[in-house]
Amino acid sequence: MTTPNWPDAALVALDDWGPGANTIAGNPHASGKILSVNADGSSECGLWSCTPGTRKVAFATDEFCYFIGGRGTYVRDSGEEIPVQAGAVVFFPAGWAGTSIITETLSKAFMCR
């Protein structure tokens, strides 16, 4: 078995994941690539990108995100605002719900568990 690794994430071809679900405004469109999944399905990691727009989001599992490009804000239903841009790190615990406002195409590396 080898250790999964990608020396240059910018060279990974993303798959079309379609229009953003639960869109409130704009026309967010997602793409991504699942890079690795545990054999038992307990966790996965990958890359994700989405064009500008606003949509409702909810995280069913814990998700750790490292944002690698773009700009936006996540607003939790409680009112907490989390601005994100390249270099931001956010941990969304399972059950987190709110609104994603993407102002520049946003890209992240993520791990879900």
Buried (B, 14 or more C-beta within 10 A) or exposed (E): EEEEEEEEBEEEEBEEBEBBEEBEEBEBBBBBBEBEBEEEEEBBBBBBBBBBBBBBBEBEBBBBBBBBBBBBBBBBEEEEEBEBBBEBEBEBEEEBEBBBBBBEBBBBBBBBE
